[in-house]
Amino acid sequence: MKHFLAFVVGVCVVAFAVASTASAVTIYTKNNVLVGANFNDGAGSSDMTLIMQLSAGGKVYVDEGAKVKYIHDPDNMEIKAGWTQVAYDDSKWKDGESGVGFADNDDNTEIPAGRISAWTRYYFDIPDAATVKELILLADYDDQYGAWLNGALIAKSNAWTPDKGEPAWNVSVGGGANRGSCELAKGKPNKARWNCGSIVKTTISATFGGSSGLAVEARGKAAATWGALKSF
């Protein structure tokens, strides 16, 4: 199994993570959106998954088994720009439960085998957002992933090829090396998952932005750009 570097907004929390120059993420009391993009290493790959947990101060806001809007190829070939933003129309996406993927019995929402990409959107509130200074993102994935919080890129696997903008639906075709997930049985949630040795942990600095993420105009491209991350 190969481990990838986790790019961090804020503090470096694990030995194989590096700090980045991206600014802190803005959070809201209501209508926060965590977005995940999961890519396979090829159409012939035997499995794919992305399961995330987002928490702050011991309170979990997104976890395995959480409600999720999702879409996978080829349905997402015509997806519009801005899918990482809070204000995005995902009404045509499917309804499911995290994780989303296929094979290995580790996904609550099974998609067809051999898919290249699956994109997910999670809606949640943070009642005490005004007092939250730091969030923790945990990710169990196979083969590649990226995550955005309220439109800002907060993590991505090192093997991912795009260096700017929102990635194309088929960005991993012919690309990245294989990475295995924990392959623990699905759950709602399976608490053992987050103690697995291959989980990637990211610490995210947070600033309070007000009562609702939907009240804020969509951020400019710079906030959701691969190029906003600089490794050392």
C-alpha positions as CSV (number, residue, x, y, z in Angstrom):
1,M,0.0,0.0,0.0
2,K,1.3,3.5,-0.9
3,H,0.7,6.5,1.3
4,F,0.2,9.9,-0.2
5,L,1.0,13.3,1.4
6,A,-2.0,15.2,2.8
7,F,-2.0,18.9,2.1
8,V,-3.1,20.9,5.1
9,V,-4.8,24.2,5.5
10,G,-3.4,25.4,8.8
11,V,-1.3,23.0,11.0
12,C,0.7,20.0,10.0
13,V,-0.7,17.1,12.1
14,V,0.9,13.9,10.8
15,A,4.4,12.9,9.8
16,F,3.6,12.6,6.1
17,A,1.7,16.0,5.9
18,V,3.1,19.3,4.8
19,A,1.9,22.8,5.6
20,S,0.3,25.0,2.9
21,T,0.0,28.7,2.2
22,A,-3.8,28.6,1.7
23,S,-5.8,30.8,4.0
24,A,-8.2,29.7,6.7
25,V,-11.6,28.3,5.8
26,T,-14.7,30.3,6.5
27,I,-17.5,28.5,8.4
28,Y,-21.1,29.4,9.2
29,T,-23.8,28.5,11.7
30,K,-26.0,27.1,9.0
31,N,-25.6,25.8,5.4
32,N,-22.0,24.6,5.3
33,V,-21.0,22.3,2.5
34,L,-18.3,19.7,2.4
35,V,-17.5,18.5,-1.1
36,G,-15.5,15.4,-2.0
37,A,-14.2,14.2,-5.3
38,N,-13.0,10.6,-5.7
39,F,-11.1,9.3,-8.7
40,N,-10.2,5.8,-9.7
41,D,-6.7,5.0,-11.1
42,G,-8.3,3.5,-14.2
43,A,-11.5,2.0,-15.6
44,G,-10.2,-1.5,-14.9
45,S,-9.5,-0.9,-11.2
46,S,-11.3,-3.3,-8.9
47,D,-12.5,-0.8,-6.3
48,M,-13.0,2.8,-5.4
49,T,-14.2,4.7,-2.3
50,L,-14.2,8.0,-0.4
51,I,-15.4,8.2,3.2
52,M,-14.8,11.4,5.2
53,Q,-15.4,12.6,8.7
54,L,-15.4,16.3,9.7
55,S,-15.4,17.3,13.3
56,A,-14.5,20.1,15.7
57,G,-13.9,19.9,19.5
58,G,-15.2,16.3,19.6
59,K,-18.4,17.2,17.7
60,V,-18.9,15.3,14.5
61,Y,-20.6,17.1,11.6
62,V,-20.1,14.7,8.7
63,D,-19.4,11.0,9.1
64,E,-19.7,7.6,7.4
65,G,-23.5,7.0,6.9
66,A,-24.3,10.7,6.6
67,K,-26.8,11.9,3.9
68,V,-25.0,12.9,0.7
69,K,-25.8,14.1,-2.7
70,Y,-23.6,12.3,-5.3
71,I,-23.0,11.9,-9.0
72,H,-20.6,9.6,-10.9
73,D,-19.4,9.2,-14.5
74,P,-20.7,9.3,-17.1
75,D,-23.5,11.4,-15.7
76,N,-21.1,14.1,-14.5
77,M,-19.6,14.7,-17.9
78,E,-21.7,17.8,-18.4
79,I,-21.5,19.1,-14.9
80,K,-21.3,22.9,-14.6
81,A,-18.5,24.9,-13.1
82,G,-18.9,25.9,-9.4
83,W,-19.7,22.4,-8.1
84,T,-17.3,23.0,-5.1
85,Q,-19.2,26.1,-4.0
86,V,-22.0,26.3,-1.4
87,A,-24.5,27.8,-3.8
88,Y,-24.7,25.1,-6.4
89,D,-27.7,23.4,-7.9
90,D,-27.2,19.7,-7.3
91,S,-30.9,18.8,-7.5
92,K,-30.2,16.4,-10.3
93,W,-27.6,14.5,-8.3
94,K,-28.6,11.3,-6.5
95,D,-29.3,10.9,-2.8
96,G,-27.2,8.4,-0.8
97,E,-25.3,7.7,2.3
98,S,-21.5,8.1,2.8
99,G,-19.3,6.3,1.8
100,V,-19.8,6.2,-2.0
101,G,-17.9,3.7,-4.1
102,F,-17.8,0.1,-5.2
103,A,-16.4,-3.3,-4.1
104,D,-14.8,-4.3,-0.8
105,N,-18.1,-4.0,1.1
106,D,-17.0,-0.7,2.6
107,D,-19.6,1.7,1.0
108,N,-23.1,2.4,2.2
109,T,-23.9,3.7,-1.3
110,E,-22.8,1.3,-4.1
111,I,-22.1,2.7,-7.6
112,P,-21.5,0.6,-10.7
113,A,-18.2,-1.2,-10.9
114,G,-15.5,0.3,-13.1
115,R,-16.5,4.0,-12.5
116,I,-13.7,6.6,-12.9
117,S,-15.1,9.4,-10.7
118,A,-17.7,10.1,-8.0
119,W,-18.4,13.5,-6.6
120,T,-20.2,14.1,-3.3
121,R,-21.7,17.1,-1.4
122,Y,-22.6,17.1,2.3
123,Y,-24.8,19.8,3.9
124,F,-24.5,20.5,7.6
125,D,-24.8,23.1,10.4
126,I,-22.3,24.2,13.0
127,P,-24.4,25.7,15.8
128,D,-21.4,27.0,17.7
129,A,-19.4,28.1,14.6
130,A,-18.6,31.4,16.2
131,T,-16.4,29.7,18.7
132,V,-14.8,27.0,16.4
133,K,-11.2,27.8,15.5
134,E,-10.1,24.4,14.1
135,L,-11.7,21.5,12.4
136,I,-10.4,17.9,11.7
137,L,-10.9,16.1,8.4
138,L,-10.4,12.3,8.3
139,A,-10.4,10.6,4.9
140,D,-10.5,6.9,3.9
141,Y,-10.1,6.6,0.2
142,D,-9.1,4.6,-2.9
143,D,-7.5,5.8,-5.2
144,Q,-7.4,9.6,-5.2
145,Y,-9.4,12.3,-3.6
146,G,-9.9,16.1,-3.0
147,A,-12.0,17.9,-0.5
148,W,-13.4,21.4,-0.3
149,L,-15.2,23.1,2.6
150,N,-17.5,26.0,1.7
151,G,-15.7,26.4,-1.6
152,A,-12.1,26.3,-0.4
153,L,-9.8,23.4,-1.1
154,I,-8.7,21.8,2.2
155,A,-7.1,18.5,1.2
156,K,-6.0,16.4,-1.8
157,S,-4.0,13.2,-2.4
158,N,-0.5,13.9,-3.7
159,A,-0.9,11.7,-6.8
160,W,-3.7,13.8,-8.2
161,T,-2.7,15.6,-11.4
162,P,-4.7,18.8,-11.6
163,D,-2.8,21.9,-10.4
164,K,-5.5,24.5,-10.8
165,G,-9.3,25.0,-11.0
166,E,-12.0,22.5,-10.5
167,P,-10.9,19.1,-11.9
168,A,-12.5,17.6,-14.9
169,W,-14.7,14.6,-14.5
170,N,-12.2,12.2,-16.1
171,V,-9.0,13.8,-14.8
172,S,-7.5,10.5,-13.5
173,V,-7.6,8.7,-16.8
174,G,-4.1,7.4,-17.5
175,G,-2.9,8.9,-14.3
176,G,-2.1,8.3,-10.6
177,A,-0.8,5.4,-8.7
178,N,-3.0,3.0,-6.8
179,R,-3.8,3.5,-3.1
180,G,-5.8,1.2,-1.0
181,S,-8.5,2.1,1.5
182,C,-8.9,0.5,5.0
183,E,-11.5,-1.9,3.5
184,L,-13.4,-2.2,6.8
185,A,-17.1,-3.2,6.6
186,K,-19.5,-0.3,5.9
187,G,-21.3,1.2,8.9
188,K,-23.4,4.2,10.0
189,P,-20.7,4.8,11.1
190,N,-18.1,2.1,11.6
191,K,-16.2,3.6,14.6
192,A,-13.2,1.3,14.0
193,R,-12.6,2.9,10.6
194,W,-11.1,6.1,12.0
195,N,-8.5,4.1,14.0
196,C,-7.2,2.5,10.8
197,G,-3.5,3.1,10.1
198,S,-4.0,4.5,6.6
199,I,-6.5,7.2,7.4
200,V,-5.3,10.6,6.4
201,K,-5.9,13.4,8.9
202,T,-6.0,17.1,8.1
203,T,-6.3,20.0,10.5
204,I,-8.1,23.1,9.1
205,S,-8.0,26.6,10.6
206,A,-11.4,28.2,10.7
207,T,-12.9,31.7,10.8
208,F,-16.5,32.6,11.5
209,G,-18.4,34.0,8.6
210,G,-21.9,34.6,9.9
211,S,-25.2,32.8,10.1
212,S,-25.4,31.1,6.6
213,G,-23.1,30.0,3.9
214,L,-25.9,30.6,1.4
215,A,-25.9,34.3,2.2
216,V,-22.4,34.7,0.8
217,E,-21.7,35.2,-2.9
218,A,-19.6,32.4,-4.5
219,R,-15.9,32.8,-3.9
220,G,-13.6,33.7,-6.8
221,K,-11.7,30.9,-8.5
222,A,-8.6,31.6,-6.4
223,A,-10.2,30.2,-3.3
224,A,-10.8,26.8,-4.9
225,T,-7.6,26.5,-6.9
226,W,-5.0,23.7,-6.8
227,G,-2.5,26.4,-7.3
228,A,-3.4,28.0,-4.0
229,L,-1.5,25.1,-2.3
230,K,2.2,25.2,-2.2
231,S,4.2,22.3,-0.8
232,F,7.6,22.6,0.8
